[in-house]
Amino acid sequence: MKKQIILILILTALIALSGCSKQTVDPQPTVGEGQSEATYLDPSKSTAERVSDLLSRMTLEEKAAQMVQGERNAVTSKDLKTYGLGSVLSGGGSVPGEGAIHDWEKMMNSYQDAILLRDLKIPMLYGIDAVHGHSNVKGAVIFPQNIGLGAANDPVLVKEMGKIVADEMKLTKIIWNFSPCVAIASDPRWGRTYESFSTDPKIVTELGNAYFEGIKESGVIATAKHYVADGGVTFGTGSGGNLIDRGDAQMSEEKLREIYLEPYKELVKNGVPVVMASFSSFNGEPMHSHKYLLTDVLKNELGFKGFVVSDWEAIHLLEQGADFNDQVQLSINAGVDMLMEPNAWLSAIEAIVTNVEAGKIPMSRIDDAVSRILTVKFEAGLFEDPYLTNSETKVTELGDAKSREVASELVSKSLVLLKNEDEILPFKKGETILVLGPGADNMGIQCGGWTIYWQGSPDIAGYPLTTGTTILEGLQSLGEKQGVTFITDANQASKADKILLVLSEVPYAEMNGDTADMSITGSLASPENKAAIDLANAQSKPIATLLIAGREVIIDDYVDQWDGLVMGFLPGSEGQGVADVLLGVKAFVGKLPMPWYKSVDDIGNKQAVPMYPLGYGLSN
């Protein structure tokens, strides 16, 4: 009996010791294991307390997943439940179903349903490029591209635009916008010139902050991009065979700080939550591996507290990386916190884990990155309202009349009058105007790139790319009230008093807009431009030309043929704003946001005299 008692005591002691040993190595139990009073789920606690508590409960694999973003076409609800990705995005033109509000709601609910089945219940954050309106979505208001906003230079209206964009995003249950772009474009041959407000850092800083304030006040997460000097790259240095896009900013650090860093200083000071790193390089070092600029300058010197996200598969271009694992560790150690890996998202998660286990990425860097990401999620209210059920909006439908009025006002203010001989403009009561040119009645052309599709698209077979008013529709509608007749049949040219020639570029985005030939009849001009110019000249009537383009194109061969000249940039969906000015209901107030060169040889030449300087614009 004594032996049995002793044996029982020994076994009991061993079991007790085993239990104590297990308690010392296990992480804290998750919410799914019964801890319903977790600190991180208590909204009364500070964000720092909640982040710290949640971080302490996460495995390395869970942390790695928070640092990765996949594209909706490559991520299923099952994937979210299995791996717990931190974020999903829509690439340009990527929409669920027909892209209607109910399609977005269905997808977003499915994603959140799946990820909230995981023990820690960390909501997914969805991102999209709503760069000049919620422009992936048909029916949304399409505002002027940034270059036009720079011409209007109205921070109050730009802030109001930000609020409208945010509200329309929330209708589709999305609260992360990859905008504003605060590039300072220095070379108009760059395909992203229209994404820049101006060559003037002050204009870029003021308008970038106004837009940020608008979407922030409406509860949407902003992204300042593309850090840094994406608009200052040198022609001929573009990566991947590009002429200039994703190129190298070859300049002194003093110039970088004086010009290109300025918008970020102000945005960081005002609390911008996300910064997107640029595809470009600074003096040969890719931004995605530039620890000095990402960590030392942005995070430490400027005090940026949010997270840095990579651009679309941008780390794949890091030449120092012998393989994907190396590219992952280079970018994360440099200061990138979230990897935008639309297709290779699972490989990215695995690479993060592998690098940590191999000692190539310190755990402190992982904890810092995840803390930053979780901070943004907590402060956005995602943990309390992952389905945006309680999110307030001032609009109940996409493209409501009031929102379109704001866009139309911005269009009107963006028009720049460059030439007005014999006061050909505005058109006057009793006149008949012959309208020629490919840009007059084409919704896709007047919206440009990043509209419905990544590259945008002209209208096809007469079907408008999205909802709105073309320039011609606006002119004809207002003309009826003003006593001005607009005709489009060249066979009736004899009836016309004047000609309105509407020339345009084709829609493009990013590197597809790079060009060595900026002529209005060049490689990226609408192919119908030259014939329209010739037809207008053949009529021997006064010609007012309206340019619809994403940059100040080369017109030196033609400008003397025109009595009037207006730069309309890319006005977006509200062509009525153009009509209001051309018919004199509103005045010309726009000013050039960038210098207008006579030839490409003048670009970057400080001795060259531009055709029209920065800030030029006539009034009527």
C-alpha positions in Angstrom: 0.0 0.0 0.0 2.9 2.4 0.9 4.5 1.7 -2.5 1.2 2.5 -4.3 0.8 5.8 -2.3 4.4 6.8 -3.0 3.8 6.0 -6.7 0.7 8.1 -6.8 2.4 11.0 -5.2 5.3 10.8 -7.7 2.9 10.7 -10.6 0.9 13.7 -9.2 4.1 15.7 -8.8 5.2 14.9 -12.4 1.8 16.0 -13.8 2.0 19.2 -11.8 5.5 20.0 -13.0 4.5 19.3 -16.6 1.5 21.7 -16.3 3.8 24.4 -14.8 6.3 23.9 -17.6 3.6 24.3 -20.3 2.3 27.6 -18.8 5.8 29.1 -19.1 6.1 28.7 -22.9 2.6 29.0 -24.2 1.4 32.4 -25.5 -1.5 34.0 -23.8 -4.7 32.3 -24.7 -6.6 33.8 -27.6 -10.1 35.2 -27.6 -11.2 32.1 -29.3 -9.9 30.0 -26.4 -12.1 31.8 -23.9 -10.5 35.2 -23.1 -13.5 37.4 -23.9 -12.2 40.3 -21.9 -9.1 40.8 -23.9 -7.6 44.3 -23.5 -7.3 44.8 -27.3 -11.1 44.3 -27.7 -11.9 47.0 -25.2 -12.4 50.4 -27.0 -12.0 52.3 -23.7 -8.3 51.4 -23.6 -5.7 53.5 -25.3 -4.6 52.5 -28.8 -1.1 51.8 -27.4 -2.5 49.4 -24.8 -4.6 47.6 -27.3 -1.8 47.2 -29.8 0.6 45.9 -27.1 -2.0 43.4 -25.8 -2.8 42.1 -29.3 0.8 41.9 -30.4 1.6 39.7 -27.3 -1.0 37.2 -28.5 0.2 36.9 -32.1 2.4 34.1 -33.5 5.1 35.0 -36.0 3.0 33.7 -38.8 0.1 35.9 -37.8 2.3 38.9 -37.6 3.8 38.1 -41.0 0.3 37.9 -42.5 -0.6 41.4 -41.2 2.3 42.7 -43.2 1.1 41.4 -46.5 -1.6 42.7 -49.0 -3.0 40.6 -51.8 -5.2 41.5 -54.8 -8.9 40.5 -54.7 -8.6 38.3 -57.8 -5.9 36.2 -56.1 -7.4 36.1 -52.6 -10.5 34.1 -51.5 -12.5 34.3 -48.4 -11.1 30.9 -47.5 -7.6 32.3 -47.9 -8.4 35.0 -45.4 -9.7 32.5 -42.9 -6.7 30.3 -43.3 -3.9 32.9 -43.4 -5.3 36.1 -41.9 -3.9 38.6 -44.4 -3.7 42.1 -43.1 -5.0 43.7 -46.3 -6.6 43.2 -49.7 -6.7 45.6 -52.6 -8.2 46.3 -56.0 -5.8 46.9 -58.8 -6.9 49.4 -61.5 -10.2 48.2 -63.0 -10.5 45.2 -60.6 -14.1 45.1 -59.3 -16.4 42.4 -58.0 -19.3 41.4 -60.3 -20.6 44.4 -62.2 -19.0 46.8 -59.7 -22.4 47.8 -58.3 -22.7 48.8 -54.6 -24.3 45.5 -53.8 -21.4 43.6 -55.4 -18.9 45.5 -53.3 -21.0 44.9 -50.1 -21.2 41.2 -50.9 -17.5 40.8 -51.4 -16.5 42.9 -48.4 -18.9 41.1 -46.1 -17.6 37.8 -47.3 -14.0 38.8 -46.6 -14.7 40.1 -43.1 -17.0 37.1 -42.3 -14.1 34.8 -43.1 -11.3 36.6 -41.3 -13.4 37.3 -38.2 -13.7 33.5 -37.8 -10.1 33.4 -36.8 -9.2 33.4 -33.1 -7.9 36.9 -32.8 -10.5 38.5 -35.0 -8.3 41.1 -36.7 -10.3 42.8 -39.4 -9.0 43.0 -43.0 -8.2 46.5 -44.4 -9.2 47.0 -48.0 -7.4 49.5 -50.2 -8.1 51.1 -53.6 -6.9 53.8 -56.0 -9.6 56.5 -55.7 -7.2 59.0 -57.2 -9.6 61.4 -58.9 -12.9 60.2 -57.5 -13.9 56.6 -56.7 -12.7 56.0 -60.2 -12.8 52.2 -60.4 -16.6 52.3 -60.0 -19.1 53.2 -62.7 -21.5 55.9 -61.7 -19.1 57.6 -59.2 -18.2 61.2 -59.7 -14.9 61.5 -61.7 -13.1 64.7 -60.7 -10.4 66.5 -62.7 -7.0 64.8 -62.5 -4.5 66.4 -60.1 -2.9 68.6 -62.8 -6.3 70.3 -63.3 -6.8 70.7 -59.6 -3.4 72.4 -59.5 -4.6 74.8 -62.2 -7.8 75.6 -60.2 -5.7 75.8 -57.0 -8.7 76.0 -54.7 -7.9 74.2 -51.4 -11.4 74.6 -50.1 -13.0 72.8 -53.1 -10.3 70.2 -53.1 -11.0 69.4 -49.4 -14.7 69.1 -50.3 -13.7 66.8 -53.2 -11.9 64.6 -50.6 -15.0 64.4 -48.5 -17.1 63.3 -51.5 -14.6 60.7 -52.6 -14.5 59.3 -49.1 -18.3 59.1 -48.9 -18.5 57.3 -52.2 -15.8 54.9 -51.1 -17.8 54.1 -47.9 -20.8 53.3 -50.0 -18.8 50.4 -51.3 -17.4 49.6 -47.8 -13.9 50.7 -48.5 -11.9 53.0 -46.1 -8.3 52.9 -47.4 -7.5 55.2 -50.3 -4.1 55.1 -52.1 -4.2 58.9 -52.4 -3.2 61.8 -52.4 -0.3 61.7 -54.9 2.0 64.5 -53.9 4.5 64.0 -56.7 6.2 67.2 -58.0 6.5 66.6 -61.7 9.6 68.2 -63.2 9.5 66.6 -66.7 6.2 66.5 -68.7 7.4 63.5 -70.7 6.7 61.4 -67.6 3.5 59.3 -68.0 2.3 60.3 -64.5 2.5 64.0 -65.0 -1.2 64.4 -64.6 -1.1 62.8 -61.2 0.9 65.8 -60.0 -0.8 69.0 -58.8 2.1 71.2 -59.9 5.9 71.7 -60.3 5.5 74.2 -57.4 6.1 72.4 -54.0 3.8 75.0 -52.2 0.8 74.2 -54.4 1.4 70.4 -54.1 1.8 70.7 -50.3 -1.3 72.8 -49.9 -3.6 70.8 -52.1 -2.3 67.5 -50.9 -3.1 68.5 -47.4 -6.5 69.8 -48.3 -7.4 66.5 -49.9 -6.0 64.6 -47.0 -8.1 66.7 -44.5 -11.2 66.1 -46.6 -11.0 62.3 -46.6 -9.7 62.2 -43.0 -12.7 64.1 -41.7 -14.9 61.6 -43.5 -13.3 58.6 -41.9 -11.1 57.3 -44.7 -7.4 56.3 -44.4 -5.2 58.4 -46.7 -1.9 57.4 -48.4 0.7 60.0 -49.3 2.6 58.8 -52.3 5.0 58.1 -53.9 7.8 58.6 -51.4 10.0 60.4 -52.5 11.0 62.4 -55.6 9.0 60.2 -58.0 8.4 63.2 -60.1 12.0 64.3 -60.1 13.5 61.3 -61.9 15.8 61.8 -64.9 14.6 61.1 -68.4 16.2 58.0 -69.8 16.7 56.3 -66.5 13.3 54.5 -66.3 13.5 50.9 -65.1 12.3 47.9 -67.1 12.7 49.7 -70.4 10.6 52.7 -69.4 11.7 56.1 -70.7 11.3 57.8 -67.4 8.7 56.2 -65.1 10.3 54.4 -62.1 13.6 56.1 -62.9 16.4 57.5 -60.9 16.2 60.9 -59.1 19.7 62.2 -59.7 20.1 65.2 -57.4 21.7 66.4 -54.2 20.1 65.6 -50.8 19.7 69.3 -50.4 17.5 69.6 -53.5 15.6 66.5 -52.4 14.8 68.1 -49.1 14.1 71.6 -50.4 11.6 70.5 -53.1 10.4 66.9 -53.0 10.3 66.2 -49.3 8.2 69.3 -48.5 4.7 67.8 -49.0 5.6 64.8 -46.7 6.8 67.1 -43.9 3.4 68.7 -43.8 1.4 65.6 -44.2 3.3 63.7 -41.5 2.9 66.7 -39.2 -0.8 66.5 -39.8 -1.0 62.8 -39.1 -1.2 61.1 -42.5 -1.5 57.4 -41.6 0.1 55.7 -44.6 3.0 56.5 -46.9 3.5 54.5 -50.1 7.1 54.0 -51.2 8.0 54.9 -54.8 9.1 52.6 -57.6 11.9 55.1 -58.3 15.4 55.4 -57.0 17.4 58.2 -55.4 21.0 58.4 -56.8 20.9 54.7 -57.8 19.4 53.3 -54.6 15.8 52.0 -55.0 13.4 53.7 -52.6 12.1 50.3 -51.4 15.5 49.4 -50.0 16.5 52.9 -49.0 16.8 52.7 -45.2 18.1 56.2 -44.8 15.1 57.8 -46.4 12.5 55.4 -45.2 13.6 54.9 -41.6 16.1 57.6 -40.7 14.4 60.5 -42.4 10.7 59.6 -42.7 10.2 57.7 -39.5 12.8 59.0 -37.2 13.5 62.6 -38.3 10.0 63.5 -39.5 8.3 61.4 -36.8 6.0 59.4 -39.1 4.0 57.1 -36.9 1.9 55.3 -39.5 3.0 52.5 -41.8 4.9 52.3 -45.1 3.3 50.2 -47.9 5.2 49.1 -50.9 3.9 49.8 -54.4 2.6 47.0 -56.6 5.2 44.2 -56.7 7.8 47.0 -56.4 10.2 44.9 -54.3 10.6 42.5 -57.3 12.8 45.2 -58.9 15.3 45.3 -56.1 18.5 44.2 -58.0 20.4 43.5 -54.8 18.0 40.7 -54.1 19.3 37.3 -55.3 15.9 35.9 -54.8 12.5 36.9 -53.5 13.5 36.1 -49.9 16.3 38.6 -50.1 14.0 41.2 -51.7 11.6 40.8 -48.8 14.3 41.2 -46.1 15.9 44.2 -47.9 12.6 46.1 -48.1 11.4 45.3 -44.6 14.7 46.0 -43.0 14.8 49.3 -44.9 11.5 50.3 -43.4 8.7 49.0 -45.5 5.9 47.7 -43.2 3.4 46.2 -45.6 4.2 44.4 -48.8 1.7 45.0 -51.7 2.1 41.5 -53.2 -1.1 41.1 -55.4 -0.3 37.6 -56.5 2.7 36.3 -54.5 1.1 37.2 -51.1 1.5 33.7 -49.7 5.1 33.6 -50.7 5.6 36.9 -49.1 4.2 35.7 -45.8 6.5 32.6 -45.9 9.5 34.8 -46.8 9.0 37.0 -43.8 8.8 34.0 -41.5 11.8 32.4 -43.1 13.9 35.5 -42.8 13.0 36.0 -39.2 13.8 32.4 -38.3 17.1 32.7 -40.1 18.0 35.9 -38.2 17.9 38.1 -41.3 15.0 40.2 -40.1 15.0 41.0 -36.4 11.8 40.4 -34.4 11.9 44.0 -33.3 11.5 45.1 -36.9 8.5 42.8 -37.3 6.9 44.0 -34.1 7.4 47.6 -35.1 5.8 47.0 -38.5 2.8 45.1 -37.1 2.3 47.7 -34.4 2.1 50.4 -37.0 -0.4 48.5 -39.0 -2.6 47.6 -36.0 -2.4 51.2 -34.8 -4.0 52.4 -38.1 -6.7 49.7 -37.9 -7.6 50.5 -34.3 -7.7 54.3 -34.9 -9.8 53.8 -38.0 -12.4 52.0 -35.8 -12.2 48.7 -37.8 -12.2 46.5 -34.7 -15.5 48.1 -33.5 -17.1 48.3 -36.9 -15.4 46.0 -39.4 -18.5 46.0 -41.8 -18.8 49.8 -41.7 -22.3 49.4 -40.5 -22.2 52.6 -38.4 -20.1 54.6 -40.9 -21.8 57.9 -41.7 -22.0 59.3 -45.2 -23.5 62.5 -46.6 -24.5 60.7 -49.9 -26.8 57.8 -50.4 -25.9 57.0 -54.0 -23.0 57.3 -56.3 -22.8 60.4 -58.4 -25.5 62.5 -56.7 -26.3 65.9 -58.1 -24.6 67.9 -55.3 -21.4 66.0 -55.7 -21.4 66.5 -59.4 -21.9 70.3 -58.9 -18.7 70.4 -56.8 -16.8 68.5 -59.5 -18.2 70.8 -62.2 -17.1 73.9 -60.2 -13.5 72.5 -60.0 -13.6 71.8 -63.8 -14.6 75.4 -64.5 -11.8 76.8 -62.2 -9.3 74.5 -63.9 -9.6 75.9 -67.4 -6.7 78.1 -68.4 -7.1 80.8 -71.1 -3.9 81.1 -72.9 -4.8 83.1 -76.0 -7.9 85.1 -76.9 -7.5 87.2 -80.0 -10.4 89.5 -80.9 -12.2 88.1 -77.8 -13.2 84.9 -79.6 -14.1 83.6 -76.2 -16.6 83.3 -74.6 -19.0 82.4 -77.3 -21.8 84.9 -77.7 -25.5 84.9 -78.2 -26.6 84.3 -81.8 -23.4 82.6 -82.8 -23.2 79.2 -84.5 -20.2 77.1 -83.5 -18.8 74.1 -85.5 -17.3 71.6 -83.0 -14.5 69.5 -84.4 -12.0 67.1 -82.8 -11.9 63.8 -81.0 -12.1 65.2 -77.5 -15.4 67.0 -77.8 -17.8 64.1 -77.2 -15.9 61.3 -75.5 -16.3 60.6 -71.8 -13.3 58.3 -71.7 -10.9 60.8 -73.3 -11.9 63.6 -71.0 -11.5 61.4 -67.9 -8.1 59.9 -68.8 -6.2 57.1 -67.1 -7.2 55.6 -63.8 -10.8 55.7 -64.8 -12.8 52.4 -64.7 -9.6 50.7 -65.9 -6.0 51.2 -64.9 -5.2 52.7 -68.3 -8.6 54.2 -68.8 -10.3 53.9 -72.2 -11.9 56.0 -74.9 -15.6 55.4 -75.3 -16.2 52.4 -77.4 -18.9 52.2 -80.1 -20.6 55.3 -78.8 -21.0 53.9 -75.3 -19.7 56.3 -72.6 -17.0 54.9 -70.3 -18.9 56.0 -67.2 -21.8 58.3 -66.2 -21.5 62.0 -66.7 -21.7 64.9 -69.2 -19.4 65.2 -72.2 -18.1 68.6 -73.2 -20.3 68.6 -76.3 -23.4 67.6 -74.3 -22.7 70.5 -71.9 -22.2 73.0 -74.6 -25.4 72.0 -76.5 -27.5 71.9 -73.3 -26.3 75.3 -72.1 -26.2 76.7 -75.6 -29.9 76.3 -76.0 -30.4 78.6 -73.0 -27.8 81.1 -74.0 -28.8 81.3 -77.6 -25.7 79.7 -79.0 -25.9 76.9 -81.5 -23.4 74.1 -81.6 -23.2 71.9 -84.7 -20.9 68.9 -85.5 -21.5 68.3 -89.2 -18.6 69.6 -91.2 -20.9 69.7 -94.2 -22.8 72.5 -92.5 -19.6 74.5 -91.9 -20.8 77.4 -94.0 -23.4 78.1 -91.3 -20.8 78.5 -88.5 -19.4 81.7 -87.3 -16.5 80.1 -85.4 -14.9 76.7 -84.9 -14.2 75.0 -81.6 -11.4 72.5 -82.1 -11.2 70.0 -79.3 -7.8 68.1 -79.5 -6.8 65.4 -77.1 -4.4 62.8 -75.9 -5.4 59.1 -75.7 -6.0 57.8 -72.1 -2.9 56.3 -70.5 -1.4 55.6 -67.1 2.1 55.3 -65.6 4.8 54.0 -67.9 2.4 53.8 -70.9 2.3 57.5 -70.8 6.0 58.0 -71.0 6.9 59.7 -74.3 9.8 61.4 -76.1 7.3 63.0 -78.4 4.9 65.4 -76.7 3.4 66.8 -79.9 -0.4 67.3 -80.1 -0.1 65.2 -83.2 2.5 62.8 -81.8 2.6 59.2 -80.5 0.2 59.7 -77.6 -2.1 62.2 -79.3 -5.6 61.1 -80.4 -5.0 59.8 -84.0 -7.8 62.0 -85.3 -6.1 65.2 -84.2 -4.2 66.0 -87.4 -7.2 65.5 -89.6 -9.3 67.7 -87.3 -6.7 70.5 -87.4 -6.6 70.4 -91.2 -10.3 70.4 -91.5 -10.6 73.4 -89.2 -8.0 75.3 -91.1 -9.8 74.6 -94.4 -12.8 76.5 -93.3 -11.2 79.9 -93.1 -13.0 80.8 -89.9 -11.8 81.9 -86.4 -10.6 78.9 -84.4 -10.7 78.5 -80.7 -8.8 75.4 -79.6 -9.5 73.4 -76.4 -6.8 70.9 -75.4 -7.8 67.9 -73.3 -4.6 66.3 -72.2 -2.7 65.1 -69.1 0.2 67.5 -69.7 1.1 70.7 -71.5 1.7 69.2 -74.9 3.9 70.6 -77.7 1.9 72.9 -79.9 4.5 75.3 -81.3 3.7 74.1 -84.9 0.0 75.0 -84.6 -0.6 77.7 -82.0 -0.2 80.5 -84.6 -3.2 79.0 -86.5 -5.5 79.5 -83.6 -7.3 82.7 -82.5 -8.1 81.3 -79.0 -6.5 78.6 -76.9 -7.7 77.0 -73.7 -6.0 74.2 -71.7 -8.7 71.9 -70.2 -6.4 69.2 -68.9 -8.4 66.0 -68.0 -11.7 67.4 -66.5 -13.4 64.1 -65.6 -17.0 63.3 -65.9 -18.5 66.8 -65.6 -18.1 68.4 -69.0 -20.8 71.0 -68.0 -18.0 72.8 -66.1 -16.2 73.4 -69.5 -19.4 74.7 -71.1 -20.1 77.1 -68.3 -16.8 78.9 -69.0 -16.7 78.7 -72.8 -20.2 80.3 -72.8 -19.4 83.0 -70.3 -21.5 81.9 -67.4 -18.3 81.6 -65.4 -15.0 83.4 -65.8 -11.6 82.0 -66.7 -9.6 81.8 -63.5 -7.2 78.9 -64.0 -3.4 79.3 -63.9 -0.8 77.0 -65.4 0.5 74.7 -62.6 3.6 73.9 -64.7 5.7 75.7 -67.3 4.6 75.1 -70.9 7.6 74.3 -73.1 8.0 75.1 -76.8 9.9 71.9 -77.5 11.2 68.9 -75.6 14.7 70.3 -75.9 13.7 73.1 -73.5 12.7 70.7 -70.7 15.2 71.1 -67.8 17.0 73.9 -69.6 17.1 76.9 -67.2 18.1 79.2 -70.1 15.1 78.3 -72.2 12.1 80.6 -72.3 8.9 78.7 -72.0 5.9 79.3 -74.3 3.9 80.1 -71.2 5.4 80.3 -67.7 4.2 78.6 -64.5 1.2 80.6 -63.2 0.2 82.0 -66.6 -3.5 82.4 -67.4 -5.6 85.2 -68.9 -8.9 86.3 -67.6 -11.9 87.4 -69.7 
